[in-house]
Amino acid sequence: FWLEHCWRPNTVRRPIRPHPTPPAMTRLACCSLTALLLLPLAQVQLAQTIEMTESCTQCDFREEAATQVTMLQQSARVGPASAPSQQQETSDIRVSWNFVAVWDGPVDDYTAYNVPHIVDLAKDFPEVRDVTLWVGVNTSVPESLARLVKVQTLPSHLNGYIGKVHALRHSGDEQTTHAVFVDGDSWTCRTGMQSLLLALRQPVDVIWSETVSQGCPGTRNCSSAFSVSIADNETRLAEYAAFPERNTGNVLAVRRSPATDEWLDSIEPLYWQQVKSGVVEAISGALAEQPAFRESFFLRRERLTELLFENFDLLEQLRMEDGNFEQLGMEDSKLDMKNRICRGSTQVAALHNAISSCPCSAGCGWVHAHYKEPFLSCAHE
């Protein structure tokens, strides 16, 4: 009777038993009674569904958290699996690492030590997609070195100083997000690599470091400007004089974008103009490129953003992301991450400890010493 008259009749092809069609009130009464009987069962089922949903939500949350921790541990020790929306995800960073060696003869020993070191270090950091050695037309590369990296030849008119602009502009491929350059005698410690890859997640165009000694070592003085828009404007010239050179050899990272491409394209022409006008001073017998980087960046300072590596507080970054040194596998949890680029024998000796001959274990992110003994200690170690 219930199947025939209380359920929709069109859903039952054949009645179980023939019954006379009951009055409308009878049908209404039986359907209401059925609903009342089924209501407690429906409430129990609804409660169970809600409980299961809440349980699955908590389960998914725990599962997601566990996945993030696993990704963090298995990543290249450069940061959490997720980051604030204004930062790049670590997995989205693709770095092209570059060296330049222009010699009339074989590659210098420091670069020859350094290139295999970076190739080996990059095995733990998948963000570093390729390592390129840029050489001069008269520079010979040992076969053992050529097997490790991509070797590219610079245009013949470029020296080992301004050649870095070409390397930064033309390295990598269309998937590259950042181009990085270090001098051949700038030794990258593991902690330096880790902190750099964290810094690359910041929404900035250029990451480099301050000059160590005087503010403008590559020019006659800090007021020496080739561009008329600076030199003939007293206010702008005063601003320029207070805008020191950046060191382009410790470590220099440039984010790929139309704005940075235009900036890099402007540096080489300005360099030759500065050389011709006598703005640039000779350093170690060569004409320095840092003044061209400085002046061209100053002219575009409203459009380009920079991060001075000494001012990147890795400790604060880790706090923001609820990370810690142990999770990231950092070498030294007591490291002062605002002073990572070690230059000069005095500074390196001050950081040196008895555990190792290499300043990397004494808290350096990079060892870029004018006196090469610390560099060679790291290389041999």
VOBA-1610 file (N, C-alpha, C; in pm, whole numbers, padded with zeros to 5 digits, always signed):
BEGIN
Phe+00084-00120+00000Phe+00000+00000+00000Phe+00087+00126+00000Trp+00195+00122+00082Trp+00284+00240+00091Trp+00357+00261-00042Leu+00408+00151-00101Leu+00478+00162-00228Leu+00387+00215-00337Glu+00261+00173-00330Glu+00171+00210-00439Glu+00116+00349-00424His+00086+00389-00298His+00012+00514-00281His+00090+00625-00213Cys+00186+00593-00127Cys+00261+00699-00058Cys+00386+00738-00137Trp+00452+00643-00203Trp+00565+00677-00291Trp+00507+00722-00424Arg+00587+00790-00507Arg+00532+00839-00633Arg+00487+00720-00717Pro+00361+00716-00758Pro+00308+00599-00831Pro+00387+00567-00957Asn+00443+00671-01023Asn+00512+00645-01149Asn+00646+00577-01129Thr+00689+00562-01001Thr+00815+00493-00977Thr+00793+00344-00954Val+00670+00302-00942Val+00639+00161-00918Val+00567+00106-01039Arg+00633+00018-01110Arg+00571-00035-01232Arg+00453-00128-01200Arg+00475-00208-01096Arg+00375-00311-01069Arg+00343-00311-00920Pro+00221-00284-00880Pro+00187-00286-00736Pro+00205-00425-00678Ile+00247-00422-00550Ile+00267-00551-00484Ile+00134-00624-00471Arg+00035-00548-00427Arg-00099-00605-00415Arg-00197-00503-00469Pro-00301-00549-00534Pro-00401-00452-00581Pro-00481-00396-00463His-00494-00268-00460His-00573-00201-00357His-00659-00099-00426Pro-00775-00080-00373Pro-00855+00030-00428Pro-00789+00164-00397Thr-00801+00254-00487Thr-00740+00386-00469Thr-00803+00455-00349Pro-00725+00488-00245Pro-00783+00548-00125Pro-00817+00695-00148Pro-00895+00749-00062Pro-00928+00892-00074Pro-00801+00977-00055Ala-00812+01100-00097Ala-00696+01192-00087Ala-00652+01210+00056Met-00744+01220+00151Met-00709+01240+00291Met-00633+01120+00345Thr-00672+01001+00297Thr-00601+00881+00342Thr-00457+00882+00294Arg-00439+00920+00166Arg-00303+00927+00112Arg-00220+01029+00188Leu-00281+01144+00220Leu-00209+01248+00293Leu-00169+01199+00431Ala-00260+01127+00498Ala-00232+01079+00633Ala-00119+00978+00633Cys-00121+00885+00539Cys-00018+00782+00538Cys+00118+00841+00503Cys+00120+00937+00412Cys+00249+01001+00375Cys+00305+01081+00492Ser+00217+01150+00566Ser+00264+01227+00682Ser+00319+01135+00789Leu+00248+01021+00810Leu+00294+00924+00908Leu+00430+00868+00870Thr+00448+00842+00740Thr+00577+00791+00692Thr+00688+00892+00716Ala+00658+01018+00690Ala+00757+01123+00709Ala+00799+01133+00855Leu+00699+01123+00947Leu+00730+01130+01089Leu+00816+01013+01134Leu+00788+00896+01076Leu+00867+00779+01111Leu+01011+00788+01060Leu+01027+00848+00944Leu+01161+00857+00882Leu+01242+00975+00934Leu+01178+01075+00996Leu+01248+01196+01038Leu+01362+01168+01136Pro+01342+01087+01242Pro+01456+01060+01333Pro+01573+00995+01261Leu+01542+00903+01169Leu+01649+00838+01093Leu+01726+00941+01010Ala+01654+01034+00950Ala+01718+01138+00869Ala+01806+01228+00955Gln+01758+01260+01079Gln+01837+01345+01168Gln+01966+01276+01209Val+01956+01146+01239Val+02077+01071+01275Val+02175+01069+01158Gln+02123+01045+01039Gln+02210+01041+00920Gln+02275+01176+00896Leu+02199+01285+00914Leu+02253+01420+00895Leu+02364+01447+00995Ala+02343+01407+01123Ala+02446+01429+01225Ala+02572+01352+01193Gln+02553+01227+01145Gln+02670+01148+01109Gln+02744+01210+00992Thr+02670+01265+00895Thr+02732+01330+00779Thr+02813+01450+00822Ile+02755+01532+00913Ile+02826+01651+00961Ile+02952+01611+01034Glu+02939+01508+01121Glu+03055+01462+01197Glu+03165+01412+01103Met+03124+01335+01002Met+03223+01285+00905Met+03288+01399+00830Thr+03208+01500+00794Thr+03263+01615+00721Thr+03366+01688+00804Glu+03333+01714+00933Glu+03427+01781+01021Glu+03554+01698+01038Ser+03535+01569+01054Ser+03650+01481+01071Ser+03739+01484+00950Cys+03678+01481+00830Cys+03758+01484+00706Cys+03827+01617+00689Thr+03758+01726+00729Thr+03821+01858+00719Thr+03947+01864+00804Gln+03934+01814+00932Gln+04051+01812+01019Gln+04159+01722+00963Cys+04114+01609+00906Cys+04209+01515+00848Cys+04283+01579+00731Asp+04203+01650+00644Asp+04266+01718+00530Asp+04365+01822+00577Phe+04327+01896+00684Phe+04417+02000+00735Phe+04548+01939+00783Arg+04534+01829+00864Arg+04656+01764+00912Arg+04738+01709+00797Glu+04666+01654+00697Glu+04736+01596+00582Glu+04810+01704+00505Glu+04742+01821+00488Glu+04806+01931+00417Glu+04928+01982+00492Ala+04915+01995+00625Ala+05028+02042+00705Ala+05145+01944+00696Ala+05113+01815+00703Ala+05219+01715+00693Ala+05287+01720+00557Thr+05205+01744+00453Thr+05262+01754+00319Thr+05356+01872+00308Gln+05316+01986+00367Gln+05401+02105+00363Gln+05532+02082+00437Val+05525+02016+00551Val+05648+01987+00626Val+05739+01897+00545Thr+05678+01794+00481Thr+05759+01703+00399Thr+05824+01777+00284Met+05747+01865+00218Met+05803+01943+00108Met+05915+02032+00156Leu+05898+02089+00275Leu+06001+02175+00332Leu+06129+02097+00356Gln+06115+01976+00410Gln+06233+01897+00441Gln+06301+01847+00315Gln+06220+01819+00210Gln+06278+01764+00089Gln+06318+01870-00011Ser+06285+01995+00016Ser+06321+02102-00076Ser+06469+02131-00067Ala+06511+02233-00140Ala+06654+02264-00144Ala+06698+02347-00025Arg+06631+02328+00087Arg+06666+02397+00211Arg+06663+02549+00194Val+06567+02599+00120Val+06561+02742+00098Val+06435+02805+00153Gly+06345+02730+00215Gly+06229+02796+00274Gly+06108+02706+00274Pro+06000+02751+00337Pro+05878+02672+00345Pro+05818+02648+00208Ala+05729+02550+00202Ala+05669+02516+00073Ala+05574+02624+00026Ser+05518+02702+00117Ser+05429+02810+00078Ser+05486+02941+00126Ala+05449+03048+00056Ala+05501+03180+00091Ala+05389+03281+00075Pro+05406+03400+00134Pro+05305+03503+00118Pro+05283+03534-00030Ser+05164+03584-00063Ser+05127+03602-00203Ser+05217+03700-00275Gln+05277+03796-00203Gln+05361+03894-00270Gln+05498+03838-00304Gln+05527+03718-00257Gln+05655+03656-00286Gln+05637+03545-00386Gln+05747+03513-00456Gln+05744+03400-00546Gln+05751+03271-00468Glu+05684+03168-00519Glu+05701+03036-00464Glu+05842+02988-00498Thr+05902+02913-00406Thr+06035+02861-00431Thr+06039+02778-00557Ser+05933+02699-00580Ser+05931+02613-00697Ser+05924+02690-00827Asp+05887+02819-00821Asp+05877+02901-00941Asp+06009+02968-00977Ile+06110+02956-00893Ile+06238+03023-00917Ile+06327+02932-01001Arg+06378+02987-01110Arg+06468+02913-01199Arg+06588+03002-01228Val+06701+02963-01176Val+06820+03048-01175Val+06922+03001-01278Ser+06979+03096-01347Ser+07095+03071-01433Ser+07216+03134-01364Trp+07316+03051-01332Trp+07434+03096-01257Trp+07549+03119-01354Asn+07620+03232-01339Asn+07717+03271-01441Asn+07853+03311-01382Phe+07957+03272-01454Phe+08093+03318-01431Phe+08146+03380-01559Val+08241+03471-01546Val+08308+03532-01661Val+08458+03522-01640Ala+08528+03472-01740Ala+08675+03463-01735Ala+08730+03503-01871Val+08793+03619-01877Val+08850+03668-02003Val+09000+03681-01984Trp+09076+03591-02045Trp+09221+03588-02033Trp+09282+03553-02168Asp+09404+03598-02187Asp+09482+03551-02302Asp+09556+03426-02258Gly+09485+03317-02256Gly+09542+03193-02206Gly+09436+03113-02132Pro+09477+03023-02044Pro+09380+02937-01974Pro+09298+03013-01870Val+09187+02954-01833Val+09102+03008-01726Val+09184+03014-01597Asp+09164+03122-01519Asp+09239+03138-01394Asp+09204+03028-01295Asp+09296+03005-01201Asp+09279+02895-01105Asp+09156+02912-01017Tyr+09125+03037-00980Tyr+09013+03059-00890Tyr+08881+03020-00955Thr+08862+03062-01079Thr+08742+03022-01152Thr+08740+02872-01175Ala+08857+02816-01204Ala+08866+02671-01227Ala+08829+02592-01102Tyr+08858+02645-00984Tyr+08814+02583-00859Tyr+08664+02607-00835Asn+08620+02726-00867Asn+08487+02772-00828Asn+08375+02707-00909Val+08396+02693-01039Val+08291+02639-01125Val+08249+02498-01083Pro+08342+02404-01064Pro+08298+02272-01017Pro+08231+02275-00881His+08275+02368-00797His+08213+02382-00665His+08065+02418-00678Ile+08032+02516-00764Ile+07893+02557-00783Ile+07813+02445-00848Val+07872+02377-00944Val+07802+02265-01008Val+07766+02159-00905Asp+07858+02131-00816Asp+07833+02031-00712Asp+07730+02082-00611Leu+07741+02210-00573Leu+07647+02269-00477Leu+07506+02274-00534Ala+07496+02300-00663Ala+07365+02313-00727Ala+07287+02183-00728Lys+07353+02071-00707Lys+07283+01942-00703Lys+07183+01938-00589Asp+07208+02014-00484Asp+07118+02020-00370Asp+07015+02131-00382Phe+07024+02210-00489Phe+06935+02325-00506Phe+06877+02322-00647Pro+06762+02258-00665Pro+06705+02244-00799Pro+06666+02376-00864Glu+06661+02484-00783Glu+06631+02615-00843Glu+06742+02660-00939Val+06864+02614-00916Val+06976+02650-01006Val+06970+02554-01124Arg+06919+02604-01236Arg+06893+02517-01351Arg+07015+02498-01440Asp+07103+02598-01446Asp+07222+02581-01530Asp+07334+02669-01478Val+07456+02629-01508Val+07577+02705-01474Val+07652+02729-01604Thr+07684+02856-01631Thr+07748+02893-01756Thr+07879+02965-01728Leu+07981+02929-01802Leu+08110+02997-01797Leu+08127+03074-01926Trp+08134+03207-01913Trp+08154+03295-02028Trp+08303+03328-02038Val+08360+03308-02156Val+08504+03329-02173Val+08531+03422-02289Gly+08655+03475-02292Gly+08697+03558-02403Gly+08738+03474-02524Val+08755+03541-02637Val+08787+03469-02759Val+08925+03404-02752Asn+09013+03455-02666Asn+09148+03400-02653Asn+09166+03318-02526Thr+09056+03286-02460Thr+09062+03210-02335Thr+09043+03061-02363Ser+09132+02980-02311Ser+09120+02835-02328Ser+09060+02774-02202Val+08974+02675-02222Val+08904+02610-02112Val+08949+02464-02106Pro+08998+02417-01992Pro+09036+02276-01980Pro+08919+02185-02012Glu+08948+02074-02074Glu+08842+01982-02114Glu+08761+01933-01994Ser+08830+01911-01881Ser+08760+01865-01761Ser+08657+01967-01713Leu+08686+02095-01734Leu+08593+02201-01694Leu+08481+02215-01796Ala+08516+02203-01923Ala+08416+02218-02029Ala+08311+02108-02023Arg+08345+01992-01968Arg+08248+01884-01957Arg+08143+01911-01849Leu+08176+01999-01755Leu+08087+02023-01641Leu+07980+02128-01669Val+08014+02229-01749Val+07924+02343-01764Val+07910+02381-01910Lys+07812+02466-01934Lys+07797+02526-02065Lys+07902+02637-02079Val+07978+02635-02186Val+08080+02737-02210Val+08034+02825-02326Gln+08027+02955-02301Gln+07985+03052-02403Gln+08097+03153-02425Thr+08111+03199-02547Thr+08215+03297-02581Thr+08154+03437-02588Leu+08216+03530-02517Leu+08170+03669-02518Leu+08208+03737-02649Pro+08135+03840-02688Pro+08180+03921-02802Pro+08322+03972-02778Ser+08400+03982-02885Ser+08544+04008-02873Ser+08577+04141-02809His+08487+04239-02813His+08519+04372-02761His+08496+04383-02610Leu+08443+04279-02547Leu+08410+04286-02404Leu+08524+04231-02319Asn+08554+04303-02210Asn+08654+04255-02115Asn+08587+04178-02003Gly+08664+04131-01908Gly+08609+04051-01800Gly+08524+04129-01701Tyr+08527+04262-01711Tyr+08447+04345-01621Tyr+08307+04369-01678Ile+08301+04434-01792Ile+08170+04466-01851Ile+08107+04343-01915Gly+08185+04236-01930Gly+08130+04113-01986Gly+08019+04053-01902Lys+08016+04084-01773Lys+07911+04030-01686Lys+07772+04080-01726Val+07766+04200-01788Val+07636+04252-01832Val+07580+04161-01942His+07666+04125-02036His+07624+04036-02144His+07580+03900-02087Ala+07655+03850-01989Ala+07621+03721-01928Ala+07485+03727-01860Leu+07460+03832-01784Leu+07332+03845-01715Leu+07216+03859-01813Arg+07242+03927-01921Arg+07134+03955-02018Arg+07100+03834-02103His+07199+03750-02135His+07178+03647-02236His+07189+03504-02182Ser+07201+03486-02053Ser+07212+03351-01999Ser+07075+03287-01984Gly+07077+03154-01966Gly+06953+03083-01942Gly+06866+03071-02065Asp+06737+03054-02043Asp+06641+03041-02152Asp+06513+03116-02115Glu+06408+03091-02191Glu+06283+03164-02167Glu+06217+03127-02035Gln+06259+03015-01974Gln+06204+02976-01846Gln+06279+03037-01727Thr+06395+03097-01753Thr+06477+03153-01645Thr+06407+03272-01580Thr+06402+03271-01447Thr+06342+03384-01375Thr+06446+03479-01319His+06568+03429-01291His+06673+03513-01235His+06808+03472-01295Ala+06889+03571-01325Ala+07027+03548-01365Ala+07118+03593-01252Val+07214+03508-01216Val+07305+03538-01105Val+07448+03539-01158Phe+07526+03634-01109Phe+07668+03642-01144Phe+07750+03653-01015Val+07862+03582-01013Val+07962+03599-00907Val+08099+03603-00973Asp+08190+03679-00915Asp+08328+03676-00962Asp+08387+03537-00945Gly+08489+03509-01026Gly+08554+03380-01015Gly+08617+03356-00880Asp+08654+03463-00811Asp+08717+03448-00679Asp+08620+03477-00564Ser+08489+03469-00592Ser+08388+03484-00488Ser+08330+03347-00459Trp+08372+03289-00347Trp+08336+03153-00312Trp+08202+03151-00241Thr+08105+03078-00297Thr+07971+03071-00241Thr+07962+02956-00142Cys+07937+02987-00016Cys+07915+02884+00085Cys+07771+02834+00076Arg+07744+02719+00134Arg+07609+02665+00130Arg+07509+02761+00193Thr+07548+02822+00305Thr+07458+02918+00369Thr+07430+03036+00277Gly+07531+03080+00201Gly+07510+03188+00106Gly+07409+03150+00000Met+07421+03031-00053Met+07326+02984-00154Met+07185+02978-00096Gln+07173+02925+00024Gln+07042+02914+00088Gln+06978+03052+00108Ser+07056+03145+00159Ser+07000+03277+00187Ser+06970+03352+00058Leu+07052+03333-00046Leu+07025+03399-00174Leu+06893+03350-00233Leu+06871+03220-00231Leu+06748+03167-00290Leu+06625+03212-00212Leu+06640+03232-00081Leu+06530+03292-00005Leu+06509+03437-00046Ala+06619+03509-00065Ala+06608+03650-00102Ala+06547+03666-00240Leu+06569+03571-00330Leu+06514+03580-00464Leu+06362+03575-00464Arg+06303+03530-00357Arg+06158+03526-00348Arg+06099+03664-00321Gln+06183+03758-00283Gln+06134+03894-00257Gln+06098+03961-00390Pro+05997+04048-00389Pro+05954+04114-00512Pro+06045+04232-00548Val+06172+04204-00576Val+06268+04308-00614Val+06333+04270-00745Asp+06387+04371-00813Asp+06448+04350-00945Asp+06595+04311-00937Val+06668+04371-00843Val+06812+04351-00836Val+06853+04324-00692Ile+06937+04222-00674Ile+06995+04194-00543Ile+07146+04199-00558Trp+07209+04286-00479Trp+07355+04298-00481Trp+07401+04347-00346Ser+07526+04390-00335Ser+07578+04426-00204Ser+07646+04561-00208Glu+07675+04614-00091Glu+07741+04744-00081Glu+07890+04730-00111Thr+07948+04840-00150Thr+08094+04841-00160Thr+08152+04844-00021Val+08269+04786-00005Val+08326+04768+00127Val+08395+04893+00179Ser+08479+04955+00095Ser+08559+05069+00143Ser+08489+05200+00113Gln+08544+05277+00021Gln+08484+05406-00012Gln+08360+05386-00096Gly+08276+05491-00099Gly+08147+05477-00164Gly+08151+05463-00313Cys+08253+05517-00380Cys+08257+05515-00526Cys+08398+05483-00573Pro+08447+05362-00549Pro+08586+05330-00580Pro+08618+05326-00729Gly+08516+05314-00815Gly+08542+05303-00958Gly+08544+05434-01032Thr+08513+05547-00965Thr+08511+05677-01031Thr+08603+05774-00958Arg+08625+05888-01019Arg+08714+05988-00958Arg+08659+06033-00824Asn+08529+06053-00818Asn+08460+06085-00692Asn+08312+06055-00711Cys+08236+06059-00603Cys+08096+06020-00610Cys+08009+06118-00688Ser+08064+06234-00722Ser+07989+06331-00800Ser+08021+06324-00949Ser+08103+06228-00988Ser+08139+06212-01129Ser+08027+06139-01201Ala+07956+06213-01287Ala+07844+06155-01363Ala+07859+06192-01509Phe+07833+06098-01595Phe+07839+06126-01739Phe+07708+06184-01788Ser+07595+06135-01739Ser+07465+06176-01790Ser+07438+06323-01760Val+07396+06395-01863Val+07367+06538-01848Val+07252+06561-01751Ser+07154+06469-01752Ser+07038+06487-01664Ser+07077+06483-01517Ile+07195+06426-01487Ile+07245+06427-01349Ile+07344+06541-01328Ala+07439+06550-01418Ala+07548+06646-01400Ala+07500+06791-01401Asp+07397+06823-01477Asp+07351+06961-01490Asp+07235+06995-01397Asn+07205+06908-01305Asn+07095+06933-01212Asn+07151+06922-01071Glu+07163+07033-01000Glu+07228+07034-00870Glu+07159+06942-00769Thr+07027+06945-00770Thr+06954+06861-00676Thr+06977+06714-00705Arg+06966+06679-00832Arg+06987+06539-00869Arg+07131+06496-00849Leu+07225+06587-00875Leu+07365+06554-00855Leu+07395+06528-00708Ala+07333+06604-00620Ala+07351+06581-00476Ala+07295+06445-00435Glu+07181+06410-00492Glu+07125+06277-00465Glu+07219+06168-00518Tyr+07275+06193-00633Tyr+07364+06094-00695Tyr+07491+06076-00612Ala+07542+06186-00559Ala+07664+06178-00478Ala+07641+06096-00351Ala+07517+06093-00305Ala+07485+06016-00184Ala+07440+05873-00217Phe+07450+05836-00345Phe+07408+05704-00391Phe+07533+05625-00427Pro+07588+05547-00333Pro+07717+05483-00356Pro+07710+05369-00459Glu+07827+05330-00503Glu+07835+05214-00593Glu+07789+05088-00520Arg+07741+04994-00599Arg+07712+04860-00549Arg+07821+04767-00598Asn+07851+04669-00518Asn+07951+04571-00559Asn+07884+04470-00652Thr+07941+04454-00770Thr+07881+04365-00869Thr+07954+04232-00880Gly+08051+04209-00790Gly+08128+04085-00798Gly+08104+03988-00685Asn+08065+04039-00567Asn+08035+03948-00455Asn+07926+03850-00495Val+07811+03903-00525Val+07699+03827-00580Val+07602+03929-00638Leu+07553+03903-00757Leu+07461+03995-00826Leu+07352+03911-00891Ala+07227+03938-00852Ala+07113+03865-00906Ala+07015+03962-00968Val+06969+03931-01088Val+06877+04018-01161Val+06755+03937-01201Arg+06638+03988-01164Arg+06514+03923-01203Arg+06482+03955-01348Arg+06442+03855-01423Arg+06410+03874-01564Arg+06277+03948-01580Ser+06281+04058-01655Ser+06161+04135-01685Ser+06197+04233-01795Pro+06100+04290-01864Pro+06131+04393-01965Pro+06207+04512-01906Ala+06174+04548-01782Ala+06240+04663-01718Ala+06388+04635-01692Thr+06419+04516-01640Thr+06560+04484-01613Thr+06636+04456-01742Asp+06568+04402-01844Asp+06634+04384-01974Asp+06677+04519-02031Glu+06587+04616-02021Glu+06620+04751-02071Glu+06735+04812-01993Trp+06735+04789-01861Trp+06844+04841-01778Trp+06977+04778-01817Leu+06981+04646-01830Leu+07105+04579-01867Leu+07153+04624-02006Asp+07059+04643-02097Asp+07097+04688-02232Asp+07159+04827-02230Ser+07125+04907-02129Ser+07176+05045-02123Ser+07315+05054-02061Ile+07359+04951-01991Ile+07482+04962-01913Ile+07606+04963-02001Glu+07614+04873-02099Glu+07736+04867-02180Glu+07762+04996-02258Pro+07663+05053-02329Pro+07689+05181-02398Pro+07735+05290-02302Leu+07672+05296-02183Leu+07712+05397-02085Leu+07854+05372-02037Tyr+07892+05246-02022Tyr+08027+05211-01978Tyr+08131+05269-02074Trp+08112+05248-02204Trp+08211+05298-02301Trp+08211+05450-02306Gln+08096+05512-02284Gln+08090+05659-02278Gln+08165+05710-02155Gln+08149+05641-02043Gln+08222+05681-01922Gln+08373+05664-01941Val+08412+05554-02003Val+08554+05531-02029Val+08611+05641-02118Lys+08541+05676-02222Lys+08587+05779-02315Lys+08596+05916-02248Ser+08502+05944-02159Ser+08500+06076-02094Ser+08594+06085-01974Gly+08652+05972-01934Gly+08744+05973-01821Gly+08677+05966-01685Val+08548+05932-01681Val+08477+05921-01554Val+08528+05801-01474Val+08564+05695-01544Val+08598+05569-01478Val+08745+05566-01442Glu+08774+05516-01324Glu+08911+05497-01278Glu+08954+05353-01305Ala+09083+05335-01330Ala+09136+05201-01351Ala+09153+05131-01217Ile+09108+05007-01210Ile+09125+04925-01090Ile+09199+04799-01132Ser+09315+04777-01071Ser+09398+04662-01103Ser+09430+04656-01252Gly+09451+04773-01310Gly+09488+04779-01450Gly+09373+04770-01547Ala+09249+04757-01499Ala+09133+04749-01587Ala+09033+04858-01551Leu+08947+04890-01644Leu+08848+04995-01623Leu+08722+04933-01561Ala+08688+04981-01445Ala+08580+04919-01366Ala+08444+04945-01429Glu+08356+04849-01411Glu+08220+04859-01466Glu+08118+04906-01363Gln+08154+04907-01234Gln+08057+04942-01131Gln+08000+05083-01147Pro+08077+05183-01193Pro+08017+05315-01215Pro+07903+05313-01317Ala+07914+05231-01421Ala+07807+05223-01520Ala+07683+05158-01460Phe+07702+05054-01381Phe+07589+04994-01311Phe+07523+05097-01220Arg+07606+05172-01147Arg+07555+05269-01052Arg+07474+05379-01122Glu+07533+05440-01223Glu+07467+05554-01289Glu+07341+05510-01362Ser+07347+05398-01432Ser+07229+05352-01506Ser+07116+05313-01411Phe+07151+05254-01297Phe+07047+05219-01201Phe+06988+05345-01138Phe+07073+05443-01107Phe+07024+05568-01047Phe+06923+05635-01139Leu+06949+05633-01268Leu+06856+05695-01364Leu+06722+05622-01368Arg+06719+05498-01325Arg+06597+05417-01330Arg+06548+05379-01190Arg+06593+05453-01091Arg+06562+05415-00952Arg+06415+05426-00919Glu+06337+05500-01001Glu+06193+05508-00978Glu+06120+05388-01037Arg+06186+05316-01127Arg+06121+05203-01194Arg+06174+05068-01148Leu+06297+05067-01097Leu+06359+04942-01053Leu+06369+04938-00901Thr+06358+04821-00847Thr+06374+04803-00702Thr+06499+04720-00676Glu+06562+04744-00562Glu+06683+04672-00529Glu+06677+04622-00384Leu+06758+04524-00357Leu+06777+04474-00222Leu+06927+04462-00199Leu+06977+04542-00101Leu+07117+04528-00063Leu+07127+04405+00027Phe+07212+04314-00013Phe+07213+04184+00052Phe+07243+04194+00200Glu+07324+04292+00239Glu+07353+04310+00381Glu+07230+04347+00461Asn+07129+04403+00394Asn+07007+04446+00463Asn+06897+04341+00461Phe+06923+04229+00397Phe+06823+04122+00395Phe+06835+04042+00524Asp+06737+04058+00609Asp+06739+03993+00740Asp+06676+03855+00727Leu+06760+03756+00708Leu+06710+03620+00692Leu+06640+03572+00818Leu+06691+03613+00933Leu+06627+03572+01058Leu+06483+03620+01064Glu+06461+03745+01025Glu+06326+03800+01025Glu+06240+03729+00922Gln+06298+03697+00807Gln+06225+03625+00703Gln+06179+03489+00755Leu+06267+03422+00827Leu+06232+03292+00882Leu+06121+03304+00985Arg+06127+03410+01065Arg+06022+03429+01166Arg+05886+03452+01098Met+05887+03530+00992Met+05764+03558+00920Met+05702+03430+00863Glu+05787+03336+00827Glu+05739+03214+00763Glu+05737+03096+00860Asp+05755+03125+00989Asp+05753+03020+01091Asp+05855+02911+01061Gly+05967+02952+01007Gly+06074+02857+00978Gly+06184+02868+01082Asn+06281+02783+01071Asn+06396+02791+01160Asn+06517+02729+01092Phe+06632+02750+01151Phe+06755+02703+01090Phe+06758+02551+01080Glu+06703+02484+01182Glu+06709+02339+01180Glu+06627+02284+01063Gln+06509+02343+01039Gln+06427+02298+00927Gln+06497+02323+00794Leu+06563+02435+00783Leu+06627+02470+00657Leu+06763+02403+00640Gly+06812+02340+00744Gly+06943+02278+00733Gly+07056+02379+00726Met+07037+02498+00784Met+07140+02600+00779Met+07263+02553+00855Glu+07378+02602+00813Glu+07503+02554+00871Glu+07523+02600+01014Asp+07478+02720+01045Asp+07510+02774+01177Asp+07392+02856+01226Ser+07323+02807+01328Ser+07205+02877+01378Ser+07239+03008+01447Lys+07367+03029+01478Lys+07408+03152+01544Lys+07460+03255+01444Leu+07444+03226+01315Leu+07498+03311+01211Leu+07429+03448+01211Asp+07509+03554+01203Asp+07455+03688+01185Asp+07430+03708+01037Met+07304+03692+00996Met+07274+03691+00854Met+07279+03829+00790Lys+07311+03932+00866Lys+07326+04064+00806Lys+07472+04093+00770Asn+07560+04000+00792Asn+07702+04023+00763Asn+07760+03893+00706Arg+07723+03864+00582Arg+07756+03733+00527Arg+07867+03737+00424Ile+07895+03852+00367Ile+07995+03858+00261Ile+08129+03895+00324Cys+08219+03801+00328Cys+08346+03819+00398Cys+08454+03858+00297Arg+08510+03976+00316Arg+08613+04025+00225Arg+08734+04071+00306Gly+08851+04056+00248Gly+08972+04105+00311Gly+09024+04011+00417Ser+09153+04004+00433Ser+09213+03907+00525Ser+09176+03935+00670Thr+09160+04064+00707Thr+09130+04097+00847Thr+08992+04046+00886Gln+08893+04073+00802Gln+08756+04032+00833Gln+08746+03880+00835Val+08809+03814+00739Val+08802+03669+00734Val+08871+03608+00857Ala+08986+03665+00895Ala+09056+03612+01012Ala+08972+03628+01138Ala+08897+03737+01146Ala+08814+03759+01264Ala+08702+03656+01273Leu+08655+03608+01159Leu+08547+03511+01158Leu+08597+03367+01162His+08724+03352+01142His+08782+03218+01135His+08769+03147+01269Asn+08743+03020+01268Asn+08740+02946+01393Asn+08833+02825+01383Ala+08847+02756+01493Ala+08944+02647+01498Ala+08890+02518+01438Ile+08760+02516+01407Ile+08701+02392+01358Ile+08746+02362+01216Ser+08757+02466+01137Ser+08786+02445+00995Ser+08873+02558+00943Ser+08944+02531+00837Ser+09027+02634+00775Ser+08946+02722+00680Cys+08824+02683+00650Cys+08741+02759+00557Cys+08645+02851+00632Pro+08641+02981+00601Pro+08551+03074+00671Pro+08404+03044+00652Cys+08368+02955+00554Cys+08227+02920+00540Cys+08172+02867+00672Ser+08252+02786+00742Ser+08205+02729+00867Ser+08216+02828+00982Ala+08277+02945+00955Ala+08285+03048+01057Ala+08173+03150+01044Gly+08082+03129+00950Gly+07966+03216+00939Gly+07961+03300+00814Cys+08045+03275+00716Cys+08041+03352+00591Cys+07941+03290+00494Gly+07870+03376+00421Gly+07788+03328+00311Gly+07869+03324+00184Trp+07959+03422+00169Trp+08053+03427+00058Trp+08191+03462+00111Val+08292+03410+00049Val+08430+03448+00081Val+08486+03514-00044His+08496+03646-00039His+08547+03723-00153His+08661+03809-00102Ala+08774+03746-00078Ala+08887+03814-00015Ala+08986+03860-00122His+09038+03980-00104His+09143+04026-00193His+09269+03943-00174Tyr+09289+03895-00055Tyr+09399+03802-00030Tyr+09342+03662-00045Lys+09398+03585-00134Lys+09330+03465-00182Lys+09346+03342-00094Glu+09425+03350+00013Glu+09446+03232+00093Glu+09314+03174+00148Pro+09223+03256+00203Pro+09096+03199+00253Pro+09016+03130+00143Phe+09017+03189+00023Phe+08945+03129-00089Phe+09002+02990-00120Leu+09131+02981-00128Leu+09194+02854-00160Leu+09172+02752-00049Ser+09165+02799+00076Ser+09135+02707+00185Ser+08999+02642+00167Cys+08900+02723+00126Cys+08767+02669+00101Cys+08769+02572-00017Ala+08843+02610-00121Ala+08847+02526-00241Ala+08910+02392-00213His+09021+02391-00142His+09089+02265-00112His+09009+02180-00016Glu+08936+02247+00074Glu+08855+02173+00171Glu+08738+02106+00103
//
